[in-house]
Amino acid sequence: NSWRQDFFCEHLFHVPGRIPKWEGVRGQRWVYASYFENDFEFLHDLQTDPDQLRNLAKEPEYQDRLQQMRKRNAVLRESYGGEYSHELIPTRADLRAAKKPPAKKPPVVPPRKPNPPKESSKPNVILLISDDQAFTDYGFMAHPVIQTPHLDQLARESATFKRGYVPQALCRSSLATLITGLYPHQHHIVGNDPAPLGPGAKPGEYQALRNKLIANIDKYATVPQLLSEQGYLSHQSGKWWEGHYSRGGFTHGMTHGDPTRGGRHGDLGLKIGREGLAPVKEFIEEAQSKEKPFFVWYAPFLPHTPHNPPKRILDKYNDGQRSVQLAKYYAMCDWFDETCGELLGFVDQQGLRKDTVIIYVTDNGWIQRTPDMKLPAGWRTQYAPRSKQTANEGGTRTPIMVRWPGHVRPGMRGQLVSSIDVVPTILEICGSQPTSAMAGKNLVAVAQNAIIGHQALFGESYAHDIIDLDDINKTLLYRWVIQGDYKLLLSYDGIVNRYKATHVDKAAGPQLYNLLIDPHELDNLAETNPEIVKRLTDVLYSHWDHR
């Protein structure tokens, strides 16, 4: 009985497009493997299928066996030292990158010797949130012009989910999801503002509506509140719509939320990044001095308008060939990347890399409008059609990254993930538990193949202006579902108020796209594939029936 019954296999070498990275288990009868980058698993029964021609991974009667093999895979991996680490075993690409001088020199910060972390200490968490940036607009997402060296490095060090989404492509609603872990129809913060009341409004009437909208945040548990029960300090900087930072449970922060002093969507917090990172750095140092784990909400007003990048960055993109609007947007993405590099560099200088989880996401997409674009009548916004505020890929898709050295295997992932997964991930790795209302998954567990990812993703879009705070369906414009390669987008007759030109296609009927071959959603297949439309409609309404 000394002979082993199974063994662990892994393939870490990667030739793009030819040899995916994988790991698996081979036993006397069963063989299992998971490909990290393609969201693909196989399960074979060698007794009945020695040539491994029939993949049983998706067959219902073998799901118990599949789960057993996943768990066995995780046990064997941990017995051999856990997740692959670029720090312990650098690749040739890592070594080449180490020899290159840094593209941008971060400010010199005198290193301090941190207190050695206790073995039982909880990880710190930094949530990096980009503001109005297309999913294509990064070096690691193969943009041919925009330079994002620091985020490219983060992508190499993270489980990088290239098929990430936000449920709604509107900043306030999206940020509410990131702090509560709930869909818009659950947290009811479905627009940026109450609809304007017009000249006949009574004094204070509109502010009363704004206060009522903000009060939704008081009804639900937030990340800072739940982490405070685990001893965490938390800091808010950047975008924050829900009044004073303390209403979200933050112990520290920058936003006062006072409307008499210009409070709306961040006020003083919007200085972060554009005017340095001192408040965040000082908070991290304070948390260290108190030997407390910390959570940082870093949501700078970048690359968001106003597009006013430093001249030194703009000069890289203002080549006289592309429009100045596009050059400025490109430079804003570069500037945001620079601030992320400074913050991550500070984490390293404080000796906190191994004890700090970095999570990256965008609140919503943005396609820059340029003078040569053909636009719908009445178009006035700086973004182009099918981007911000819409349910299209240009509005809802974002890369999502998780870096946790020694715990998360780096690499590009093809699984479907969503910003609803961010809160459950943070809570579980910090020793807390998601609430029963949260539908997200732990991205660390998904990256490790300890649990299966989403079989379908869901989203919903509402108008920018909320007509009725007590009936969110009055401004419901779109709902969508992605399952496999297909995306179904249904439109509704919600009241738009402002930004009517953004939603000119909301009466177009069902829209069905094969995202594998049509990622820009140009070929509507709904009319020729009614059976797929019906199937995905059933999936959508089984998730949530708003009627």
For each residue, the residues with C-beta under 8 A, 3 or more apart:
1:
2:
3:
4: 7
5: 27 28
6: 25 26 27 28 72 76
7: 4 25 26 76
8: 23 24 25 73 76 77 79 80
9: 23 24 25 26 33
10: 21 22 23 24 77 84
11: 19 20 21 22 23
12: 21 84
13: 19 21
14: 19 20 21 411
15: 18 19
16:
17:
18: 15
19: 11 13 14 15
20: 11 14 35 36 37 38 40
21: 10 11 12 13 14 35 36 37 411
22: 10 11 33 34 35 36
23: 8 9 10 11 33 34 36 73 77 449
24: 8 9 10 31 32 33 34 73
25: 6 7 8 9 30 31 32 33 69 72 73 76
26: 6 7 9 31 32
27: 5 6 30 31
28: 5 6 46
29: 45 46 47
30: 25 27 43 44 45 46 65 69
31: 24 25 26 27 42 43 44 46 52
32: 24 25 26 41 42 43 44 66 69 70 72 73
33: 9 22 23 24 25 41 42
34: 22 23 24 40 41 70 73 449
35: 20 21 22 38 39 40 41
36: 20 21 22 23 409 411 412 413 447 449
37: 20 21 411 412 413 414
38: 20 35 414
39: 35 163 413 414 415 416 453
40: 20 34 35 414
41: 32 33 34 35 57 66 449
42: 31 32 33 52 55 57
43: 30 31 32 55 56 57 62 65 66 69
44: 30 31 32 49 52 54 55 56
45: 29 30 48 49 54 56
46: 28 29 30 31 49 50 52
47: 29 50
48: 45
49: 44 45 46 52 53 54
50: 46 47
51:
52: 31 42 44 46 49
53: 49
54: 44 45 49
55: 42 43 44 58
56: 43 44 45 59 62 65 66
57: 41 42 43 62 66
58: 55
59: 56 62 63
60: 63
61:
62: 43 56 57 59 65 66
63: 59 60 66 67
64: 67 68
65: 30 43 56 62 68 69
66: 32 41 43 56 57 62 63 69 70
67: 63 64 70 71
68: 64 65 71 72
69: 25 30 32 43 65 66 72 73
70: 32 34 66 67 73 74 449 450 451 452
71: 67 68 74 75 450
72: 6 25 32 68 69 75 76
73: 8 23 24 25 32 34 69 70 76 77 449
74: 70 71 77 78 448 449 450
75: 71 72 78 79
76: 6 7 8 25 72 73 79 80
77: 8 10 23 73 74 80 82 83 448
78: 74 75 81 82
79: 8 75 76
80: 8 76 77
81: 78
82: 77 78 406 407
83: 77 406 407 408 409 448
84: 10 12 89 409 410
85: 88 89 405 406
86: 89 90 91 94 156 157 410
87: 90 405
88: 85
89: 84 85 86
90: 86 87 94 95 98
91: 86 94 95
92: 95 96
93: 96 97 156
94: 86 90 91 97 98 156
95: 90 91 92 98 99
96: 92 93 99 100
97: 93 94 100 153
98: 90 94 95
99: 95 96
100: 96 97
101:
102: 105 106 149
103: 147 149
104: 149 150 338 341
105: 102
106: 102 109 341 342 345 346
107: 342
108:
109: 106 281 345 346 349
110:
111: 349 350 351
112: 285 349 350
113: 351
114: 117 288 350 351 352
115: 288 291
116:
117: 114 121 355
118: 121
119:
120:
121: 117 118 293 355
122: 230 231 232 293 430 431
123: 293 355 356 357 404 429 430
124: 287 293 294 295 296 352 355 356 357
125: 227 294 295 296 356 357 359 426 429 430
126: 295 296 298 343 347 356 357 358 359
127: 178 295 296 297 298 299 359 361 422 426
128: 298 340 343 358 359 360 361
129: 175 178 238 239 297 298 299 360 361 362 363
130: 133 302 303 336 360 361 362 363 398
131: 171 238 239 299 300 301 302 303 304 362 363
132: 171 303 304 305 362 363 364 365 366 383 388
133: 130 137 303 333 336 362 365 366 398
134: 137 365 366 367 387 394
135: 141 164 362 365 393 394 397 398 399
136: 141 142 143
137: 133 134 141 143 146 148 330 333
138: 141 143 146 148 151 152 155 333 399
139: 142 143 146 147 148 149 151 152
140: 148 151 152 155 156 160 399
141: 135 136 137 138 162 399
142: 136 139
143: 136 137 138 139 146 148
144:
145: 317 330
146: 137 138 139 143 330 333 334
147: 103 139 316 334 337
148: 137 138 139 140 143 151 152 333 334 337
149: 102 103 104 139 152 153 337 341
150: 104 153 154 337 338 340 341 344
151: 138 139 140 148 154 155 337 340 360
152: 138 139 140 148 149 155 156
153: 97 149 150 156 157 341
154: 150 151 157 158 340 344 358 360 401 403
155: 138 140 151 152 158 160 399 401 412
156: 86 93 94 140 152 153 410
157: 86 153 154 403 405 410
158: 154 155 358 360 401 402 403 408 410
159: 401 402 403 408 409 410 411 413 443 444 447
160: 140 155 399 400 401 410 411 412 413
161: 164 399 400 401 402 413 414 415 417 443
162: 141 399 412 413 414
163: 39 397 414 415 416 417
164: 135 161 361 397 398 399 400 417 418 419
165: 396 397 398 416 417 418 419 457 459 482
166: 169 174 177 361 362 363 364 396 398 418 419 459
167: 173 174 177 183 184 396 418 419 420 458 459 460
168: 173 174 177 184 190 364 396 459 460 461 462
169: 166 174 364 365 387 388 389 390 391 395 396 461
170: 173 174 191 192 364 388 389 461 462 464
171: 131 132 174 175 192 239 241 265 363 364
172: 175 176 189 191 192 241 265
173: 167 168 170 176 177 184 187 189 190 191 192 462
174: 166 167 168 169 170 171 177 178 363 364 419
175: 129 171 172 178 179 239 240 241 299 363
176: 172 173 179 180 182 184 187 189 216 217 241 242
177: 166 167 168 173 174 180 181 182 183 184 187 419 420
178: 127 129 174 175 361 363 419 422 423
179: 175 176 217 222 223 224 242 248 297 423
180: 176 177 186 187 217 220 221 222 223 423
181: 177 223 420 422 423 424 427 434 435 437 438 440
182: 176 177 186 187 220 420 437 438
183: 167 177 186 187 420 439 458 460 544
184: 167 168 173 176 177 187 188 189 190 460 462 472
185: 188 190 460 472 544 546
186: 180 182 183 220 437
187: 173 176 177 180 182 183 184 216 217 219 220
188: 184 185 216 469 472
189: 172 173 176 184 213 216 217 241 242
190: 168 173 184 185 462 466 472 475
191: 170 172 173 194 462 463 464 465 466 475
192: 170 171 172 173 241 265 464 465
193: 196 210 213 464 465 466
194: 191 197 206 209 210 212 213 465 466 469
195: 465 466 467 497
196: 193 206 465 497 498
197: 194 200 201 205 206 209
198: 201
199:
200: 197
201: 197 198 205 206
202: 205
203:
204: 207 208
205: 197 201 202 208 209
206: 194 196 197 201 209 210
207: 204 210 211 259
208: 204 205 211 212
209: 194 197 205 206 212 213 469
210: 193 194 206 207 213 214 259
211: 207 208 214 215
212: 194 208 209 215 469
213: 189 193 194 209 210 216 466 469
214: 210 211 217 241 242 243 247 257
215: 211 212 218 219
216: 176 187 188 189 213 219 220 242
217: 176 179 180 187 189 214 220 222 242 243 247 248
218: 215 247
219: 187 215 216
220: 180 182 186 187 216 217 437
221: 180 225 226 435
222: 179 180 217 225 226 248 249
223: 179 180 181 226 227 234 249 295 423 426 427
224: 179 227 228 232 234 236 248 249 250 251 295 297
225: 221 222 228 229 248 249
226: 221 222 223 229 230 249 427 432
227: 125 223 224 230 232 234 293 295 426 427 430 432
228: 224 225 231 232 234 249 251
229: 225 226 432
230: 122 226 227 293 430 431 432
231: 122 228 292 293
232: 122 224 227 228 292 293 294 295 430
233: 251 252 283 286 287 290 292 293 294 295
234: 223 224 227 228 249 250 251 252 294 295 296 297
235: 250 251 252 253 279 280 283 284 294 295 296 297
236: 224 240 245 248 250 252 253 254 255 269 297
237: 253 254 269 272 279 280 296 297 298 299 300
238: 129 131 254 266 269 270 272 273 297 298 299 300 301
239: 129 131 171 175 265 266 269 270 299 300 301 363
240: 175 236 245 248 253 255 257 265 266 269 297 299
241: 171 172 175 176 189 192 214 264 265 266
242: 176 179 189 214 216 217 247 248 257
243: 214 217 247 257 263
244: 247 253 255 256 257 258
245: 236 240 248 250 252 253 254 255 257 269
246: 249 250 251 253
247: 214 217 218 242 243 244 257
248: 179 217 222 224 225 236 240 242 245
249: 222 223 224 225 226 228 234 246
250: 224 234 235 236 245 246 253 297
251: 224 228 233 234 235 246
252: 233 234 235 236 245 283 286
253: 235 236 237 240 244 245 246 250 269
254: 236 237 238 245 266 268 269 271 272 279
255: 236 240 244 245 263 266 267 268 269
256: 244 261 263 267 268
257: 214 240 242 243 244 245 247 263 267
258: 244 261 262 263 267
259: 207 210 262 263 264
260: 263
261: 256 258 267
262: 258 259 267
263: 243 255 256 257 258 259 260 267
264: 241 259 267
265: 171 172 192 239 240 241 270
266: 238 239 240 241 254 255 269 270 299 301
267: 255 256 257 258 261 262 263 264 270
268: 254 255 256 271
269: 236 237 238 239 240 245 253 254 255 266 272 299
270: 238 239 265 266 267 274 300 301
271: 254 268 274 275
272: 237 238 254 269 275 276 277 279 280 298 300 301
273: 238 276 277 298 300 301 302 335 336 339
274: 270 271 300 301 302
275: 271 272
276: 272 273
277: 272 273 280 281 339 342 343 346
278: 281 282
279: 235 237 254 272 282 283
280: 235 237 272 277 283 284 296 298 343
281: 109 277 278 284 285 346
282: 278 279 285 286
283: 233 235 252 279 280 286 287 294 296
284: 235 280 281 287 288 294 296 346 347 350 352
285: 112 281 282 288 289 350
286: 233 252 282 283 289 290
287: 124 233 283 284 290 292 293 294
288: 114 115 284 285 291 292 350 352
289: 285 286
290: 233 286 287
291: 115 288
292: 231 232 233 287 288
293: 121 122 123 124 227 230 231 232 233 287 430
294: 124 125 232 233 234 235 283 284 287
295: 124 125 126 127 223 224 227 232 233 234 235 426 430
296: 124 125 126 127 234 235 237 280 283 284
297: 127 129 179 224 234 235 236 237 238 240 250
298: 126 127 128 129 237 238 272 273 280 343
299: 127 129 131 175 237 238 239 240 266 269 363
300: 131 237 238 239 270 272 273 274 336 339
301: 131 238 239 266 270 272 273 274 304
302: 130 131 273 274 332 335 336 339
303: 130 131 132 133 307 329 332 333 335 336 366
304: 131 132 301 332
305: 132 382
306:
307: 303 325 328 329 331 332 382
308: 328
309: 313 314 328 331 332 334 335
310: 313 314 331 335
311: 314 315
312: 315
313: 309 310 316 317 331 334 335 338
314: 309 310 311 317 318 327 328 331
315: 311 312 318
316: 147 313 331 334
317: 145 313 314 322 326 327 328 330 331 334
318: 314 315 322 324 327 328 331
319: 322 327
320:
321:
322: 317 318 319 326 327 330
323: 326 327 370 371 372
324: 318 327 328
325: 307 328 329 368 369 370 371 382
326: 317 322 323 329 330 368 370
327: 314 317 318 319 322 323 324 330 331
328: 307 308 309 314 317 318 324 325 331 332
329: 303 307 325 326 332 333 366 368
330: 137 145 146 317 322 326 327 333 334
331: 307 309 310 313 314 316 317 318 327 328 334 335
332: 302 303 304 307 309 328 329 335 336
333: 133 137 138 146 148 303 329 330 336 337
334: 146 147 148 309 313 316 317 330 331 337 338
335: 273 302 303 309 310 313 331 332 338 339
336: 130 133 273 300 302 303 332 333 339 340
337: 147 148 149 150 151 333 334 340 341
338: 104 150 313 334 335 341 342
339: 273 277 300 302 335 336 342 343
340: 128 150 151 154 336 337 343 344
341: 104 106 149 150 153 337 338 344 345
342: 106 107 277 338 339 345 346
343: 126 128 277 280 298 339 340 346 347
344: 150 154 340 341 347 348 358
345: 106 109 341 342 348 349
346: 106 109 277 281 284 342 343 349 350
347: 126 284 343 344 350 352 353 356 358
348: 344 345 351 352 353
349: 109 111 112 345 346
350: 111 112 114 284 285 288 346 347
351: 111 113 114 348
352: 114 124 284 288 347 348 355 356
353: 347 348 356 405
354: 405 406
355: 117 121 123 124 352
356: 123 124 125 126 347 352 353
357: 123 124 125 126 402 403 404 426 429
358: 126 128 154 158 344 347 401 402 403 404
359: 125 126 127 128 400 401 402 403 422 425 426 443
360: 128 129 130 151 154 158 399 400 401 402
361: 127 128 129 130 164 166 178 398 399 400 401 419 422
362: 129 130 131 132 133 135 166 365 398 399
363: 129 130 131 132 166 171 174 175 178 239 299
364: 132 166 168 169 170 171 174 388 389 395 396 398
365: 132 133 134 135 169 362 387 388 393 394 395 396 397 398
366: 132 133 134 303 329 383 387 388 394
367: 134 383 384 385 386 387 388 394
368: 325 326 329 382 383 384
369: 325 373 375 379 381 382 383 384
370: 323 325 326 373 384
371: 323 325
372: 323
373: 369 370 384
374:
375: 369 379 384 385 501
376: 379 385 501 504
377: 501
378: 500 501
379: 369 375 376 385 501
380: 501
381: 369 388 499 501 502
382: 305 307 325 368 369
383: 132 366 367 368 369 387 388
384: 367 368 369 370 373 375 387 394
385: 367 375 376 379 390 502 504
386: 367 390 392 393 394 395 521
387: 134 169 365 366 367 383 384 390 392 394 395
388: 132 169 170 364 365 366 367 381 383 394 395 502
389: 169 170 364 395 461 464 499 502 503
390: 169 385 386 387 394 395 396 461 478 502 503
391: 169 395 396 459 461 477 478 479 480 489
392: 386 387 395 396 489 521
393: 135 365 386 396 397 515 519 520 521
394: 134 135 365 366 367 384 386 387 388 390 397 520
395: 169 364 365 386 387 388 389 390 391 392 461
396: 165 166 167 168 169 364 365 390 391 392 393 459 480
397: 135 163 164 165 365 393 394
398: 130 133 135 164 165 166 361 362 364 365 419
399: 135 138 140 141 155 160 161 162 164 360 361 362
400: 160 161 164 359 360 361 417 419 421 422 443
401: 154 155 158 159 160 161 358 359 360 361
402: 158 159 161 357 358 359 360 408 425 443 444 447
403: 154 157 158 159 357 358 359 408 410
404: 123 357 358 407 408 429 444
405: 85 87 157 353 354 408
406: 82 83 85 354
407: 82 83 404 429 444
408: 83 158 159 402 403 404 405 444 447 448
409: 36 83 84 159 447 448
410: 84 86 156 157 158 159 160 403
411: 14 21 36 37 159 160
412: 36 37 155 160 162
413: 36 37 39 159 160 161 162 417 446 447
414: 37 38 39 40 161 162 163
415: 39 161 163 446 453 454
416: 39 163 165 453 454 456 457 482
417: 161 163 164 165 400 413 421 441 443 446 453 454 457
418: 164 165 166 167 421 440 454 457 459
419: 164 165 166 167 174 177 178 361 398 400 422
420: 167 177 181 182 183 423 424 438 439 440
421: 400 417 418 424 425 440 441 442 443 446
422: 127 178 181 359 361 400 419 425 426 440 443
423: 178 179 180 181 223 420 426 427 434 438 440
424: 181 420 421 427 428 434 438 440 441 442
425: 359 402 421 422 428 429 440 441 442 443 444
426: 125 127 223 227 295 357 359 422 423 429 430
427: 181 223 226 227 423 424 430 432 433 434
428: 424 425 432 433 434 442 444 445
429: 123 125 357 404 407 425 426 442 444
430: 122 123 125 227 230 232 293 295 426 427
431: 122 230
432: 226 227 229 230 427 428
433: 427 428
434: 181 423 424 427 428 438 440
435: 181 221 438
436:
437: 181 182 186 220
438: 181 182 420 423 424 434 435
439: 183 420
440: 181 418 420 421 422 423 424 425 434
441: 417 421 424 425 445 446 451 453 454
442: 421 424 425 428 429 445 446 451
443: 159 161 359 400 402 417 421 422 425 446 447
444: 159 402 404 407 408 425 428 429 447 448
445: 428 441 442 448 450 451
446: 413 415 417 421 441 442 443 449 450 451 452 453
447: 36 159 402 408 409 413 443 444
448: 74 77 83 408 409 444 445
449: 23 34 36 41 70 73 74 446
450: 70 71 74 445 446
451: 70 441 442 445 446
452: 70 446 455
453: 39 415 416 417 441 446
454: 415 416 417 418 441 457
455: 452 483
456: 416 481 482 483 539 543
457: 165 416 417 418 454 481 482 483
458: 167 183 479 480 481 540 543 544
459: 165 166 167 168 391 396 418 478 479 480 481
460: 167 168 183 184 185 476 478 479 480 544 546
461: 168 169 170 389 390 391 395 476 477 478 479 480
462: 168 170 173 184 190 191 466 472 475 476 477 494
463: 191 466 467 475 477 494 495 496 497 499 503
464: 170 191 192 193 389 497 498 499
465: 191 192 193 194 195 196 475 496 497 498 499
466: 190 191 193 194 195 213 462 463 469 472 475
467: 195 463 474 475 495 497
468: 471 472 474 475
469: 188 194 209 212 213 466
470:
471: 468 474
472: 184 185 188 190 462 466 468 475 476
473: 476 492 494 546
474: 467 468 471 494 495
475: 190 191 462 463 465 466 467 468 472 494 495 496 497
476: 460 461 462 472 473 479 492 494 546
477: 391 461 462 463 491 492 494 496 503 506
478: 390 391 459 460 461 489 490 491 492 506
479: 391 458 459 460 461 476 489 490 492 540 546
480: 391 396 458 459 460 461 487 488 489 490 540
481: 456 457 458 459 487 488 536 539 540 543
482: 165 416 456 457 486 487 515
483: 455 456 457 486 536 539
484:
485: 514 515 516 517
486: 482 483 512 513 514 515 532 536
487: 480 481 482 512 513 515 521
488: 480 481 510 511 512 526 532 533 536 537 540
489: 391 392 478 479 480 510 511 512 513
490: 478 479 480 510 511 537 540
491: 477 478 505 506 507 508 509 511
492: 473 476 477 478 479 506
493: 506 507
494: 462 463 473 474 475 476 477 506
495: 463 467 474 475
496: 463 465 475 477 499 500 502 503 506
497: 195 196 463 464 465 467 475 500
498: 196 464 465
499: 381 389 463 464 465 496 502 503
500: 378 496 497 503 504
501: 375 376 377 378 379 380 381 504
502: 381 385 388 389 390 496 499
503: 389 390 463 477 496 499 500 506
504: 376 385 500 501
505: 491 508 511
506: 477 478 491 492 493 494 496 503
507: 491 493
508: 491 505 511 524
509: 491 526
510: 488 489 490 526 533 537
511: 488 489 490 491 505 508 521 524 526
512: 486 487 488 489 524 525 526 529 532 533 536
513: 486 487 489 518 521 523 524 525
514: 485 486 517 518 523 525
515: 393 482 485 486 487 518 519 521
516: 485 519
517: 485 514
518: 513 514 515 521 522 523
519: 393 515 516
520: 393 394
521: 386 392 393 487 511 513 515 518 524
522: 518
523: 513 514 518
524: 508 511 512 513 521 527
525: 512 513 514 528 529 532
526: 488 509 510 511 512 529 530 533
527: 524 530
528: 525
529: 512 525 526 532 533
530: 526 527 533 534
531: 534 535
532: 486 488 512 525 529 535 536
533: 488 510 512 526 529 530 536 537
534: 530 531 537 538
535: 531 532 538 539
536: 481 483 486 488 512 532 533 539 540
537: 488 490 510 533 534 540 541
538: 534 535 541 542
539: 456 481 483 535 536 542 543
540: 458 479 480 481 488 490 536 537 543 544
541: 537 538 544 545
542: 538 539 545
543: 456 458 481 539 540
544: 183 185 458 460 540 541
545: 541 542
546: 185 460 473 476 479
547:
